[in-house]
Protein backbone atom coordinates (compact mmCIF):
# COMPACT_ATOMS: atom_id res chain seq x y z
CA UNK A 1 0.00 0.00 0.00
CA UNK A 2 1.15 3.47 -0.69
CA UNK A 3 1.41 6.29 1.81
CA UNK A 4 -1.03 8.29 -0.30
CA UNK A 5 -3.69 5.63 0.14
CA UNK A 6 -3.21 5.65 3.91
CA UNK A 7 -3.23 9.44 4.05
CA UNK A 8 -6.48 9.54 2.11
CA UNK A 9 -8.04 6.89 4.34
CA UNK A 10 -7.10 8.81 7.51
CA UNK A 11 -8.43 12.06 6.06
CA UNK A 12 -11.73 10.37 5.22
CA UNK A 13 -11.95 8.79 8.67
CA UNK A 14 -11.12 12.12 10.31
CA UNK A 15 -13.82 13.89 8.32
CA UNK A 16 -16.38 11.26 9.33
CA UNK A 17 -15.46 11.05 13.01
CA UNK A 18 -13.94 14.41 13.74
CA UNK A 19 -10.39 14.98 14.94
CA UNK A 20 -11.00 14.35 18.67
CA UNK A 21 -12.93 11.13 18.11
CA UNK A 22 -10.27 9.87 15.68
CA UNK A 23 -7.53 10.47 18.27
CA UNK A 24 -9.59 8.59 20.86
CA UNK A 25 -10.14 5.64 18.50
CA UNK A 26 -6.45 5.48 17.54
CA UNK A 27 -5.35 5.64 21.18
CA UNK A 28 -7.68 2.77 22.11
CA UNK A 29 -6.52 0.75 19.12
CA UNK A 30 -2.86 1.25 20.02
CA UNK A 31 -3.53 0.00 23.55
CA UNK A 32 -5.35 -3.09 22.32
CA UNK A 33 -2.70 -3.91 19.73
CA UNK A 34 0.18 -3.55 22.20
CA UNK A 35 -1.16 -6.58 24.09
CA UNK A 36 -0.86 -8.72 20.95
CA UNK A 37 2.46 -7.12 20.04
CA UNK A 38 3.95 -8.14 23.39
CA UNK A 39 2.65 -11.69 22.99
CA UNK A 40 4.25 -11.97 19.56
CA UNK A 41 7.54 -10.57 20.84
CA UNK A 42 7.58 -13.12 23.66
CA UNK A 43 6.88 -15.93 21.21
CA UNK A 44 9.79 -14.79 19.04
CA UNK A 45 12.12 -14.62 22.07
CA UNK A 46 11.20 -18.19 23.02
CA UNK A 47 11.89 -19.38 19.48
CA UNK A 48 15.30 -17.66 19.52
CA UNK A 49 16.14 -19.53 22.72
CA UNK A 50 15.60 -22.75 20.76
CA UNK A 51 18.68 -21.98 18.66
CA UNK A 52 20.99 -22.63 21.62
CA UNK A 53 22.64 -25.74 20.08
CA UNK A 54 23.63 -23.77 16.99
CA UNK A 55 24.73 -20.49 18.56
CA UNK A 56 25.39 -21.22 22.22
CA UNK A 57 23.61 -20.14 25.39
CA UNK A 58 25.27 -16.73 25.69
CA UNK A 59 24.41 -15.60 22.17
CA UNK A 60 20.84 -16.84 22.19
CA UNK A 61 20.23 -15.42 25.67
CA UNK A 62 21.54 -12.04 24.53
CA UNK A 63 19.29 -12.07 21.47
CA UNK A 64 16.26 -13.11 23.54
CA UNK A 65 16.92 -10.32 26.06
CA UNK A 66 17.23 -7.81 23.22
CA UNK A 67 13.94 -8.94 21.66
CA UNK A 68 12.12 -8.91 25.01
CA UNK A 69 13.35 -5.34 25.49
CA UNK A 70 11.17 -4.37 22.53
CA UNK A 71 7.98 -4.96 24.54
CA UNK A 72 5.92 -1.93 25.41
C-alpha positions in Angstrom: 0.0 0.0 0.0 1.2 3.5 -0.7 1.4 6.3 1.8 -1.0 8.3 -0.3 -3.7 5.6 0.1 -3.2 5.7 3.9 -3.2 9.4 4.0 -6.5 9.5 2.1 -8.0 6.9 4.3 -7.1 8.8 7.5 -8.4 12.1 6.1 -11.7 10.4 5.2 -12.0 8.8 8.7 -11.1 12.1 10.3 -13.8 13.9 8.3 -16.4 11.3 9.3 -15.5 11.0 13.0 -13.9 14.4 13.7 -10.4 15.0 14.9 -11.0 14.3 18.7 -12.9 11.1 18.1 -10.3 9.9 15.7 -7.5 10.5 18.3 -9.6 8.6 20.9 -10.1 5.6 18.5 -6.4 5.5 17.5 -5.3 5.6 21.2 -7.7 2.8 22.1 -6.5 0.7 19.1 -2.9 1.3 20.0 -3.5 0.0 23.6 -5.3 -3.1 22.3 -2.7 -3.9 19.7 0.2 -3.5 22.2 -1.2 -6.6 24.1 -0.9 -8.7 21.0 2.5 -7.1 20.0 4.0 -8.1 23.4 2.6 -11.7 23.0 4.2 -12.0 19.6 7.5 -10.6 20.8 7.6 -13.1 23.7 6.9 -15.9 21.2 9.8 -14.8 19.0 12.1 -14.6 22.1 11.2 -18.2 23.0 11.9 -19.4 19.5 15.3 -17.7 19.5 16.1 -19.5 22.7 15.6 -22.7 20.8 18.7 -22.0 18.7 21.0 -22.6 21.6 22.6 -25.7 20.1 23.6 -23.8 17.0 24.7 -20.5 18.6 25.4 -21.2 22.2 23.6 -20.1 25.4 25.3 -16.7 25.7 24.4 -15.6 22.2 20.8 -16.8 22.2 20.2 -15.4 25.7 21.5 -12.0 24.5 19.3 -12.1 21.5 16.3 -13.1 23.5 16.9 -10.3 26.1 17.2 -7.8 23.2 13.9 -8.9 21.7 12.1 -8.9 25.0 13.4 -5.3 25.5 11.2 -4.4 22.5 8.0 -5.0 24.5 5.9 -1.9 25.4 
